[in-house]
C-alpha cells in the first residue's frame, strides 16, 4: 500500500520547483550568545556581578487579542491570571530576588482561534540576562551582557502545549487537527511530563480522543486526489494548451504596448521592441511544445508522478471502501518506523509495532461553565535548548526548575 503523505510531499516539492514557487511560544536565542569558556578563578568584579541583585522586566507590552467568542475584557482578565501564575513560578529562593541576572519575560493572551466555551490561552516566556563584570554603569551597577539563556516559561489553557499539532503532515477534518499521541516521559511532583513540558490540570476527562481509521483515510484520500490534480495541472501538455489559448490576448497586448511606445520613442524603436517580444513569444511557444511532446524528459517525469499519485489515490479509495463498519470506527495508527515493513505514514492496525496513535483534542476536555479567564491547564517548560545548556547560568536554571513551588502553581488551577 503506497504512502500518500510521503509520496505526496515529494511530488509537491517537485511541482513547486517546476512552477518556480498563540501565538504562544518561548524565546529563541542566537547561537553563541552569553557563552563562557572553561571554569576559572573568578575576579572580585566577577564575584560582585554574580551577587548583584537583579529584577524582573517585561520585554514588551502585554498582548491581549480577543476573538469571535471572547471579549477584550475577558482576554485582559486572562492576562491577570497569567500574572498570578508568574508570581507563583518565581516564588523560589533563586528568584526572590534573582542574583547575578535579570529575568526578562513576556505575557500574551490570544483568543482569536479559541473555540466557544473554551478558556482563553495565555502564557509567558523567560530569558535570563546575566550581568557583565567588565561593564559597570555610572550608577555603579553592572550592565547586562545581552540576551542570555532560556529559562523556559508556561502556557495556560493551551491543550496541545506539550504536543504541537502535526496537521501539516497528518491533516485535519471538520472536527479538528490530527496529532500523534505524545508519550509520557516522566512525572514531576505528581504531574505528567511529556518531553520538556509538565502538563497540569484538574480536568478529569481525557485530553485526547482517537481518530478513526475512516477519518484519517478520508483525509489521506482527499490529499492524494489533490496531489493528482496538482500534477495534472502542472503537466507540460496542460501548460502548452494554456499558453496557446492565451496567444491572441498576448498578441493584442504586444500591439498595444507597441502603439504606446510609438508615441514615446518613435516608430523605429517601437517596431524593434515589438519584434523582440514576438520573437520571445515564439521561442517560449517552441519550448512548451517540445516539453509537451511524448517522450520528452519533462513528460516522462510528470507521467511518473501521475502514475504514482493516481496509484496512491486508487489504493486509498479501495482500502477505504473495503473497511467493515467495525474497522471504520477502529482507532487509527500511522507507521513511523523506517524498517521498510510499511511505508512511513501508512495507516496500520492497532498493535502494529512502529505504529503511533493518531488523536485529536477532546472538545469537552475543558469545563465550559467556568469563566473563560480561569486557568484550567498550565504547561510548564522544564527543558531548554543546547545553546542555553552551554551557558554558565544553566546550573542555576536546573536548580530553579528543581525548586519550583508546584503546589502554588496548582492552587491557581480551577
N, C-alpha and C positions, 0 to 999 in steps of 0.2 A: 504494500500500500504506500503510495507516494506521500511525502510530507508537504502539504501545501504551503505552510508558512516558510519552511526553509527554502524550497524552490521558488516560492513567490517573491521572497526578499531578494534572491539572487537576480531574478528576472527584472524586478522593478529597478534595481541598480543599473542593469544593462540598458533598460528602456530610458532611464533618466539620462544616461550618457548619450544615447542615440538622439534624444530630444534636446540635449545640451541644457541640462537642467537649470497663602495657601497662603503656593502662596507662603507657605511657611517653610522655612528651611534654616539650616545652620550655616555659619560663615565658612568661606574657603580662604585659605592662607597661601600667599605667594611662596613658591619654593625658596628655601634658604633664609626666610625672614626670622630673625631672632635666634639664630643658631650659635652655639658656642662650642669650642673645642674640648679637649680632654680636661678633666678636673685639674685645678691648680690651686695654689695657695692664694686666698683672697687678700686683696689690699684692704686698708682701712676704709677707703672710699667704697669699695665693692660691698663690704660688710654693712656700711651705713646705708647704701642703696637697697640692699636686701631687707633691711629693717625699717625702711621708710614707710610710714603709714599711708596706705592707698585709699581709694574711694571707688564708688560706683558711678559710672557715667553712661548716658544713652548716646548712641552714635547717630540717632535720627529721631525725628518727631514720631510719636506712636501713630501707627496707621490703623484707622477704623474704616473698613469698607463694608457697607451694608449690602444686602442683596434683595431679591424679589420677595423673600419670605421672612426677612428680618430687618428691623428698622435701624437707623443710625444710633438711636438711643440705646437699643439693645446691644449693638455692636460695641459701643463705648463702655457699656456695663461689663461686657465680656473682658475688656481690657483691664478693668478693675479686679476681676477675678484672677487674671493672669498676673497682675501686680502682687496679689496675695500669695500666689504660688511662688513667685520670685522671692518674696520675703521669707517664705518657709524654706526655700532652697538655700539661701545664704545664711541660715542660722547654724553655721558651723564655725568652730574656732578659727580656722584658716581664712575665713571671710568676715570675721567680726572683731576688728576690721581686717581687710587684706593688708599684708605687709610685703613690700618689695614689688608690688604691681598694682595696677588699677584694673577693675573689671568693667569692660565695656559691654553693654547689652542693648538689644533692640526688642521691641514688642509690637506685634501686629495682630489684628483680628480681621478675618476675612470671611464674610458671609455670602459672597457673590454666588457660590455654587453649592451652598448648603441646602439640603432638602427641607421641605416644610416639616416642622416638628422636631428637627434635629438641633442639638445645641451648637452654638457658634464656635468655630475653630479659632484658636489664638495660640500664640507661642512666643518664645524668646530664645535668642542665641547669644552665647557668651564668648568673648575673647579676652585673654589676659594680656595686659600691656606692662611689660617689665620696665623698671626704672634703670636709666643708663648712668652708671657711676662715672662716666667720662664727661658728662654734660650737666653742669649744675646751673640752675636758673638764678636770676638776680635775687630771687626771694630766699635762696639758699637751698631750696629743694632740688632734687634731681629731676631731669626731664625724662619723659618716657622714650623708650627705644623705637617705638613704632609698632606695627602690627606684630602680635605675638601668637602664642599657641591657642588652639580652640579648646575651650573647656567643655563645650557641648551646649546644652540648653534643654528646653522642654517644649512639648506640643500638647495643647489642651484640646479635647474634643476632636481629635484627628484620628479617625478609626483605622487608617492604614499607616500611621506614623512609623510603625516598625515593619511594614510590608508594603512598599510602594507598588502601585498598580502596574501590571505588565500588559496594559491594554495595547501598547504599540505592537506587541508580538502575539499576545493571546486573543485580543479582540474584546468586544463588548456587545451587549444587546440592549433591549429596552429596559432590562432590569438593572443594568449597571455594568461597570468594567469587570473583567476577569483578572484574578490574581492566582499566583502559585501559593499554595498553603505554606506559610512560614513554619519552620521547625523551632520549637522552644529549645534554647541552648543552656538554660540555667534558671535559677531562682535567686532573687535579691530581696531580702527582708520579707519573704513570703509572696512577692510579686513575680510573675513570669518574665523572663528575659528572652528576647529574640535578637540574637546577634548583639549589636551595640546599643539596644534600646530596652528599657524596662517599661512594661505596659501596666498601668494602674487603673482599675475601675471597680466600682461596686456593682456594676450590672451583672445579672446572673444569666441572661440569655446568651446563646453562642454568638460570637462576633462574626464568624464566617459561616456561610451556608454552601453546600456543594453545588457546583454547576453540573447539570445533567449531560449525559452523552449527546442527547438530541440537541441541546442548546449550543454546545461547542462545535458540533459537526455542522450545524446550520451556519454558524459564523464562519467556519473554515470554508464551507461551500460557497458562501457569498464572496469571500475574499478570492477564492480560486476563479470564480466567474469574472470578478472584476479584473484580475490579473490577465485572464484570457482576452477580455475586452480591450485592455490597455495594449496587449501585444498586437492584436489585430489592428488597432488604431495606429500603431507605430510601424506597421508593415510598409516596406518600400512601395508595394502596389497601391496601398491607400494614399501614401504621400504623393505619388506620381499623379494619381487621379485628382487629388485635391489641387495640386499645382496647375494642372491643365484646366480644371474647372474654373479657376480664378484668372486665367490668362487674359481674357477680354477686359476684365476690370483693371488688371495691371497695365495693359497697353493704354487704356484710357488715362490712367494716372501718369504714365510716362509722357503722353502727349500734352496733358495739362501742365506738367512741370516744364516741358519744352516751351510751351506758349508763354508761360510766366518768365522764363529765362530770356526769351527773345526781347521782352520789354526791358529787362535789366542789364543783359550782357550783349545783346545783338544776336542776329540770326546765325552767324557763322559759329560762334561758341555754343549756342543753344543746340544747333544741329549736331555738333561734335559730342556734346554731352548726351543727347538722345541716342546717338549711335552706340555710345558706351553702355548705356542702360539696356538697350536692345540686345547687344552682344552678351552682356552678363546674364540676361534673362534666358537667352538661347543656350548658353553653357550650363546654366542651372537645370534647364529642362533636359538637356542631354545627360547630365549627371543622374537625375531622378530616373530617367528612362533606363539607364544602364543598371542602376541598383534594382529596378523593378523586374529586370529580366530573370527568367527562371535559370537557376544555376549560378547566379552571382553570389559572391561571398555573403553579402548582406541578406539576400533572400534565403540562403541556406541557414544563416544564424537565426533569423526570425522564424523560419519554418521549424527549426528545432525548438524554439521557445513555444510556438503554437502547439506543437505536438505534446510537449511536456505539460504545459498548463491545461490543455484540453484533456489529457490523460488524468491529471490530478482532479480536475472537476468531475470527470466521469466516475472515477473511483470513489470519490467522496459521496457523490449522489447515490451510487449503487450501495455503498455501505450504509448510508442514512436510511435508504428505503428497505434495507434488509433487516433492520433492527426490529425486534419484537417490542411490544408495549413496555415490558419489564426492562429491556435493555435501554430503551429511550430514556427511562427515568433513573437509570443507574448513575452513580457519581462518575464524573469524567476524570481521567488521569492523562497527562501527557508525558511522553518519554523524553528524558533529558540526558540519559547516558549516551556515550559515544562509542559503544562496543559493536555497533552495526546490527544488533538483533532486531531493532526497529529504527525507523528514521527519527531523527531529532524532531520533537514537537508533534510526533504522531500520537493520536488518541489511542490509549491502550486500556485494557480491562483493569479493574481494581485488583490489587495484589501483584501486579506485574513489577518485578524488580527493576528499578530505574525509573519507575513512573512516579509522578508527583501530582497530588490532587489539585484540581482547578476549583477555585471558590469565588464567591462574591460577597460583598458586605451585607450583613443581615439588616434589612431596613427597619426592623423592630428592635435593634440592639439597644438604642438609647431610649430613655423614658421621655415620651413626648408630653407628659403632664408637667414636667419641671420647667422653670423659666429658662429661656434659651441661653442666658449668660452664665449659668452654673457650669461647673466643671464636672462632667460625667466620666471623663477619662483623661489621664495625663500620661504622656510618654516622656521618660527622662533618658537622655543620652548618657551612656557610660563608656563611651569609646571616642577616639579621636584619630585623625589621620596620621600617616607615617611622618610627615614633616613636623607636626606638633609633638610627636613622640620623641623627636630628637632634641627638643628644646630643653634648656636647663630647668624650666618650670614644670616639666612633665611629672616628676615625682610629687610635686605639690598638687597637680591635677588629680592624680591617682588617690592621694590622701583625702582630697575634698570629696571625691565620689565615695570613698570608704566611710566617711563620717557624715554623709547626708542624713538629715532627720526625716526618714521616710514616713514616720508617724505624723509629723507636722504637715507634710505634703498630703498625706491621706486624709487628714481632717478636713481638707478643703473639698474633697470629692463628695458629690451628692448621689 
